[in-house]
Amino acid sequence: MKRMWSPWRSAYIETFKNPLDESSLRPKKRKRNKSIFAAALDENDDDKHFIIWRGKYCFVILNLYPYNSGHLMIVPYRQTPRFDELTDAELAEIMKTAQRAVKALDAEMRPEGFNFGANLGRASGAGINEHIHFHIVPRWNGDTNFMPVLTDTKVISEDMRTTLLKLRKAFKQARGKSRPAKG
């Protein structure tokens, strides 16, 4: 295995000790250590913050830096960095919401698969590690191409506002519908 010495990475890694201002990528002090999710909720402007749906214990928001169109996140209202600190009620609603989100994405975007999960802790890749959240990324065969490899650029094919409106409608329609049991 070849190794490349990259001391500049240490400076980059050190920036993770402070929350980031997503618009400028500079450390930013937030009121009372609120996450960007908590700050978005406080503003109560779902259109501005691309919030798709609000439940009792969690909400659904589009990722501002999506891997693919429709990349969304399920976030508990209560800010905690730890998976093991989520209550039974929070966990139950998060999983039901994930199921509903997959149905909505399936109905509206017709992906061929999904990535679903969470990055727990900064070292795992969590960009916002102070507030646990779960990603659902719709996937299609061939959705990776030469752009990320050659130019470190990901092409997103749909305007986020359009995706927001489509998914809000699909989320309402996905309510209470469940797939019949196979057997």
C-alpha positions as a Markdown table, in Angstrom:
| # | Residue | x | y | z |
|---|---|---|---|---|
| 1 | Met | 0.0 | 0.0 | 0.0 |
| 2 | Lys | 1.3 | 3.4 | -0.9 |
| 3 | Arg | 1.0 | 6.3 | 1.6 |
| 4 | Met | 0.9 | 10.0 | 0.9 |
| 5 | Trp | 2.1 | 12.4 | 3.6 |
| 6 | Ser | -0.5 | 15.2 | 3.9 |
| 7 | Pro | 0.2 | 17.5 | 6.8 |
| 8 | Trp | -2.4 | 20.0 | 5.5 |
| 9 | Arg | -5.1 | 17.4 | 6.5 |
| 10 | Ser | -4.3 | 18.0 | 10.2 |
| 11 | Ala | -5.2 | 21.7 | 9.9 |
| 12 | Tyr | -8.5 | 20.6 | 8.2 |
| 13 | Ile | -9.3 | 18.0 | 10.8 |
| 14 | Glu | -8.6 | 20.6 | 13.6 |
| 15 | Thr | -11.5 | 22.8 | 12.2 |
| 16 | Phe | -13.9 | 20.0 | 13.2 |
| 17 | Lys | -13.5 | 21.1 | 16.9 |
| 18 | Asn | -15.8 | 24.1 | 16.2 |
| 19 | Pro | -19.3 | 24.1 | 14.5 |
| 20 | Leu | -19.1 | 25.4 | 11.0 |
| 21 | Asp | -21.0 | 28.2 | 9.3 |
| 22 | Glu | -22.2 | 26.2 | 6.3 |
| 23 | Ser | -22.2 | 29.2 | 4.0 |
| 24 | Ser | -18.6 | 30.2 | 4.6 |
| 25 | Leu | -17.0 | 27.1 | 6.0 |
| 26 | Arg | -15.5 | 29.1 | 8.9 |
| 27 | Pro | -16.0 | 28.3 | 12.5 |
| 28 | Lys | -19.1 | 29.9 | 13.9 |
| 29 | Lys | -20.3 | 30.4 | 17.4 |
| 30 | Arg | -23.9 | 29.3 | 17.7 |
| 31 | Lys | -26.2 | 30.4 | 20.5 |
| 32 | Arg | -26.1 | 27.9 | 23.3 |
| 33 | Asn | -24.4 | 25.4 | 21.1 |
| 34 | Lys | -27.4 | 24.8 | 18.9 |
| 35 | Ser | -27.0 | 22.7 | 15.8 |
| 36 | Ile | -27.9 | 24.0 | 12.4 |
| 37 | Phe | -31.0 | 21.7 | 12.7 |
| 38 | Ala | -32.1 | 23.3 | 15.9 |
| 39 | Ala | -31.4 | 26.8 | 14.6 |
| 40 | Ala | -33.5 | 26.0 | 11.4 |
| 41 | Leu | -36.4 | 24.8 | 13.6 |
| 42 | Asp | -36.2 | 28.0 | 15.7 |
| 43 | Glu | -36.7 | 30.1 | 12.6 |
| 44 | Asn | -39.9 | 28.4 | 11.8 |
| 45 | Asp | -39.4 | 28.9 | 8.1 |
| 46 | Asp | -39.8 | 25.4 | 6.5 |
| 47 | Asp | -39.5 | 26.7 | 3.0 |
| 48 | Lys | -36.2 | 28.5 | 3.7 |
| 49 | His | -34.7 | 25.5 | 5.4 |
| 50 | Phe | -36.1 | 22.8 | 3.1 |
| 51 | Ile | -38.1 | 21.1 | 5.8 |
| 52 | Ile | -40.3 | 18.5 | 4.2 |
| 53 | Trp | -42.3 | 17.2 | 7.2 |
| 54 | Arg | -42.6 | 17.6 | 11.0 |
| 55 | Gly | -43.7 | 14.9 | 13.4 |
| 56 | Lys | -44.1 | 14.7 | 17.1 |
| 57 | Tyr | -40.4 | 13.7 | 17.8 |
| 58 | Cys | -38.6 | 14.2 | 14.6 |
| 59 | Phe | -38.7 | 16.1 | 11.3 |
| 60 | Val | -37.5 | 15.5 | 7.7 |
| 61 | Ile | -35.2 | 18.0 | 5.9 |
| 62 | Leu | -33.4 | 17.9 | 2.5 |
| 63 | Asn | -29.7 | 17.7 | 2.7 |
| 64 | Leu | -28.2 | 21.0 | 1.4 |
| 65 | Tyr | -25.2 | 19.1 | 0.1 |
| 66 | Pro | -27.0 | 16.1 | -1.5 |
| 67 | Tyr | -25.3 | 13.1 | -2.9 |
| 68 | Asn | -28.3 | 12.7 | -5.2 |
| 69 | Ser | -31.6 | 14.5 | -5.8 |
| 70 | Gly | -33.9 | 13.6 | -3.0 |
| 71 | His | -31.2 | 13.1 | -0.4 |
| 72 | Leu | -33.0 | 13.8 | 2.9 |
| 73 | Met | -32.3 | 13.5 | 6.6 |
| 74 | Ile | -34.5 | 12.5 | 9.5 |
| 75 | Val | -33.6 | 14.5 | 12.6 |
| 76 | Pro | -35.0 | 14.2 | 16.2 |
| 77 | Tyr | -36.1 | 17.5 | 17.6 |
| 78 | Arg | -34.1 | 16.9 | 20.8 |
| 79 | Gln | -30.5 | 17.6 | 20.1 |
| 80 | Thr | -28.2 | 14.8 | 21.1 |
| 81 | Pro | -25.0 | 13.5 | 19.5 |
| 82 | Arg | -25.5 | 10.0 | 20.8 |
| 83 | Phe | -27.6 | 7.2 | 19.3 |
| 84 | Asp | -27.9 | 5.5 | 22.6 |
| 85 | Glu | -29.5 | 8.6 | 24.1 |
| 86 | Leu | -32.5 | 8.5 | 21.8 |
| 87 | Thr | -35.7 | 7.5 | 23.7 |
| 88 | Asp | -37.9 | 4.6 | 22.6 |
| 89 | Ala | -40.5 | 7.1 | 21.3 |
| 90 | Glu | -37.9 | 9.0 | 19.3 |
| 91 | Leu | -36.5 | 5.7 | 17.8 |
| 92 | Ala | -40.0 | 4.4 | 16.9 |
| 93 | Glu | -41.0 | 7.6 | 15.2 |
| 94 | Ile | -37.6 | 7.9 | 13.4 |
| 95 | Met | -38.0 | 4.3 | 12.0 |
| 96 | Lys | -41.7 | 4.9 | 11.0 |
| 97 | Thr | -40.6 | 8.2 | 9.4 |
| 98 | Ala | -37.8 | 6.4 | 7.5 |
| 99 | Gln | -40.4 | 3.9 | 6.2 |
| 100 | Arg | -42.7 | 6.8 | 5.1 |
| 101 | Ala | -39.8 | 8.7 | 3.5 |
| 102 | Val | -38.8 | 5.6 | 1.4 |
| 103 | Lys | -42.4 | 5.3 | 0.2 |
| 104 | Ala | -42.5 | 8.9 | -0.7 |
| 105 | Leu | -39.2 | 8.8 | -2.5 |
| 106 | Asp | -40.2 | 5.6 | -4.2 |
| 107 | Ala | -43.5 | 7.1 | -5.4 |
| 108 | Glu | -42.1 | 10.4 | -6.6 |
| 109 | Met | -38.5 | 9.6 | -7.8 |
| 110 | Arg | -38.6 | 5.9 | -8.6 |
| 111 | Pro | -35.1 | 5.1 | -7.4 |
| 112 | Glu | -33.7 | 1.6 | -7.9 |
| 113 | Gly | -32.4 | 1.5 | -4.3 |
| 114 | Phe | -31.6 | 3.5 | -1.2 |
| 115 | Asn | -28.7 | 4.1 | 1.2 |
| 116 | Phe | -30.0 | 4.6 | 4.7 |
| 117 | Gly | -27.9 | 5.2 | 7.8 |
| 118 | Ala | -26.1 | 7.6 | 10.2 |
| 119 | Asn | -22.6 | 8.7 | 10.7 |
| 120 | Leu | -22.0 | 8.5 | 14.5 |
| 121 | Gly | -19.2 | 10.9 | 15.5 |
| 122 | Arg | -16.9 | 13.2 | 13.6 |
| 123 | Ala | -14.4 | 10.4 | 12.8 |
| 124 | Ser | -17.1 | 8.4 | 11.0 |
| 125 | Gly | -17.8 | 11.3 | 8.6 |
| 126 | Ala | -20.5 | 13.2 | 10.5 |
| 127 | Gly | -20.5 | 16.8 | 9.4 |
| 128 | Ile | -22.9 | 17.8 | 12.1 |
| 129 | Asn | -22.0 | 15.5 | 14.9 |
| 130 | Glu | -23.6 | 17.4 | 17.7 |
| 131 | His | -27.1 | 16.5 | 16.5 |
| 132 | Ile | -27.7 | 12.9 | 15.4 |
| 133 | His | -29.5 | 12.5 | 12.1 |
| 134 | Phe | -30.2 | 9.7 | 9.6 |
| 135 | His | -29.6 | 10.0 | 5.9 |
| 136 | Ile | -31.8 | 8.4 | 3.1 |
| 137 | Val | -30.2 | 8.7 | -0.3 |
| 138 | Pro | -32.1 | 7.5 | -3.3 |
| 139 | Arg | -29.9 | 5.6 | -5.8 |
| 140 | Trp | -30.1 | 4.6 | -9.4 |
| 141 | Asn | -27.9 | 2.2 | -11.4 |
| 142 | Gly | -25.3 | 4.4 | -13.1 |
| 143 | Asp | -25.8 | 7.4 | -10.8 |
| 144 | Thr | -22.1 | 7.6 | -10.4 |
| 145 | Asn | -20.1 | 8.9 | -13.3 |
| 146 | Phe | -16.8 | 10.6 | -14.2 |
| 147 | Met | -17.6 | 14.0 | -12.8 |
| 148 | Pro | -16.8 | 13.3 | -9.1 |
| 149 | Val | -13.7 | 11.4 | -10.1 |
| 150 | Leu | -12.2 | 13.9 | -12.5 |
| 151 | Thr | -13.5 | 17.2 | -11.2 |
| 152 | Asp | -14.6 | 16.5 | -7.6 |
| 153 | Thr | -18.1 | 17.7 | -8.7 |
| 154 | Lys | -21.4 | 16.0 | -8.2 |
| 155 | Val | -24.2 | 16.8 | -10.7 |
| 156 | Ile | -27.6 | 17.2 | -9.1 |
| 157 | Ser | -30.3 | 17.0 | -11.8 |
| 158 | Glu | -33.2 | 18.7 | -10.0 |
| 159 | Asp | -33.6 | 22.1 | -8.3 |
| 160 | Met | -34.0 | 21.6 | -4.6 |
| 161 | Arg | -37.1 | 23.7 | -4.3 |
| 162 | Thr | -38.8 | 21.5 | -6.9 |
| 163 | Thr | -37.7 | 18.4 | -5.0 |
| 164 | Leu | -39.0 | 19.9 | -1.7 |
| 165 | Leu | -42.5 | 20.5 | -3.2 |
| 166 | Lys | -42.7 | 17.1 | -4.8 |
| 167 | Leu | -41.6 | 15.3 | -1.6 |
| 168 | Arg | -44.0 | 17.3 | 0.6 |
| 169 | Lys | -46.9 | 16.1 | -1.6 |
| 170 | Ala | -45.6 | 12.5 | -1.7 |
| 171 | Phe | -45.1 | 12.5 | 2.1 |
| 172 | Lys | -48.8 | 13.4 | 2.6 |
| 173 | Gln | -49.8 | 10.7 | 0.2 |
| 174 | Ala | -47.5 | 8.1 | 1.9 |
| 175 | Arg | -49.2 | 8.6 | 5.2 |
| 176 | Gly | -50.6 | 5.4 | 6.7 |
| 177 | Lys | -50.0 | 3.3 | 3.6 |
| 178 | Ser | -48.0 | 0.2 | 4.1 |
| 179 | Arg | -47.0 | -2.6 | 1.8 |
| 180 | Pro | -48.9 | -5.8 | 2.0 |
| 181 | Ala | -47.1 | -8.6 | 3.7 |
| 182 | Lys | -45.5 | -11.1 | 1.3 |
| 183 | Gly | -46.1 | -14.7 | 1.9 |
